[in-house]
Each structure stands twice: as C-alpha cells, then as structure tokens.
C-alpha cells in the first residue's frame, strides 16, 4: 500500500512525464494514474507474496544402508533444508530413517498443514535415497530394511501412494514432491522383484511430482558433494519463476552435464502458479510500462 501511495503521488506531481499511447487531453494525467494503479494491483495479486500463505517443507535423506550405502543423500538433504529455510519455509528434517520414523514423519508433516481457515498453504516434500519399483508401484526404502529376504523387504518399504493419501484434499493447499531417488537397483538378491528406475505416477489434484530422471531410467550420484539432480535444483531454486520453469532449467542443466543420459521428469496437476521463491512486491513496478 505504501508503494501504491508513492506511485500515485509521483505520477500526479507537476513535471512528471510518462510515455502513453493516450492522446493529450485535460484529464490525461488522472487517467494515467488510474491505469497505473489498476496494473499495480493486478500485478501484486499475480506475483506478490501472500502474507497469509503458510509454507512447509519435509526434507528426508537416507544413505546409511547396510546394503548399498550412498554418499550424497545427507549432503543433498542438508543443503535443501538450508535453502528452503532461507526461502521462508518451516522445515522439518529426517536423516537415515527406519520405516516407522518415515511413516510418522510424513503423517505428522501433512497433519500440521491442514489449515483451519482460508489461508493458502504450500507443502514441499524432498526425498533423497534409495527407491524401488515393484509391480509398477514405487517405494521409498528405509535404511534398516533387510535386502536379502523378499518378504521382509516388501514389509519394510514405504509405498509412495501412502504419502499421497496423507495429502489433505483441500483446494487451499498446493503440493510439491521431489524424488531424487531413481538410482539403479542395488539389491541384487531382489533382481527378479525390483525393476530399474521408478514407475510413472499420477499426481493428486494440486500436486507436482518431480523425478530426478524419467520413468524406468536411473539417476547418477555425481562426483561432487551433491547428486547431479540436486546440485542443479539448488542452483535454480531461488529463481523467482513458477516451479515448472525452475524444473525446466534443472532439466536442461542435468541433461547437458550427463550428455542426455539423465533427463529429469515431472507430472503436475497444480491448479495455479506456484513459486518456491515468490517475487517481491518491490519488483512489480519493473513489470509495468506505458
């Protein structure tokens, strides 16, 4: 509102000239002021931060597996948690979780974001670790699951569909689920049971699911501190553009680095533009020209 007052005052002041397609007329200055105010209000609604929006993130990193330990998920999860906290998310972190911890963390996370009023909410879940595809269903793999006995393995993994069932069915909540988990099958004793990569998922309404690579393919761990996918995600997450545009930039970066061996993939049913880093109102005047 302060910006609105300043703009009206400035445009109303003598000697201020604004380029406009309107022909000169006695009331031209007032028309310019009204048009500019309308555009400012519209742009603020489209691009500004809604102070009432609630922003939550659950960040999970699993790497200390007895079979096939990984090197990057904890680094990836820590970096993502730090980045999201800097972007005003209320972040909960879980590291090297067993099945019970994983189930409780996800259930508690979604339980806390059920709004009691009309406020909008953004819920983001990030997972780095092993995940597997079995009979066209996808499962997150806790660190304590036994990998040498199929029956116990099946009983000890977390069905991603269970996560979707936890999501509140409210139009005021938009959801992002990021899975940096499409690594090759490390559980050799389960080769006949586990397929490569992950299967396609249909996102519930108001949800975007991002995979580190396309369905049926595997992701690369990378040689640095972070996995290839998360490295590029961290690079672009601060961009003040909708999440779909962020992920396009991530896809280009990953594809270039891996020479098209890894192509990140998304499925979205988001109902509106969702920003991980919304533009600030002070940038709105840059969008207005006459």
TASUL-V220803 format. One record per backbone hydrogen bond with DSSP energy under -0.5 kcal/mol. NH is the residue of the N-H (numbers start at 1). CO is the residue of the C=O. If there is no record, write none. Layout:
nh={NH:NH}
co={CO:CO}
This chain:
nh={5:6:7:8:9:10:11:12:13:13:16:17:28:31:32:33:34:35:36:37:38:39:40:41:42:43:44:45:46:47:48:48:51:53:54:56:57:58:59:60:60:61:62:65:66:68:70:76:77:78:79:80:81:82:83:84:85:86:87:87:88:89:90:91:92:94:96:102:103:104:105:106:107:108:109:110:111:112:113:113:114:115:121:122:123:124:125:126:127:128:129:131:132:133:134:134:137:139:140:141:142:142:143:145:153:154:155:156:156:157:158:159:160:162:163:163:164:165:166:166:167:167:170:173:174:174:175:176:177:178:179:179:180:180:181:183:186:188:190:191:193:194:195:203:206:207:208:209:210:210:211:212:214:216:217:219:228:231:232:233:234:235:236:237:239:241:243:245:246:247:248:249:250:251:252:253:254:255:256:257:258:259:260:261:264:265:267:269:283:284:286:287:288:289}
co={1:2:3:4:5:6:7:8:9:10:13:15:25:27:28:29:30:31:32:33:34:35:36:37:38:39:40:41:42:43:43:44:49:50:120:122:90:124:92:58:126:94:128:63:143:66:63:72:73:74:75:76:77:78:79:80:81:82:83:84:85:84:55:89:57:59:61:98:99:100:101:102:103:104:105:106:107:108:109:110:111:113:172:54:174:56:176:58:178:60:180:181:139:195:132:137:134:132:158:130:140:156:97:142:149:150:151:152:153:154:140:157:138:159:159:160:160:161:162:163:163:164:168:170:121:172:206:123:208:125:177:210:127:178:179:181:184:186:187:188:190:190:133:201:269:204:175:267:177:208:265:179:263:198:214:182:220:227:228:229:230:231:232:233:236:239:274:242:242:243:244:245:246:247:248:249:250:251:252:253:254:256:255:258:262:211:209:207:280:281:283:284:285:287}
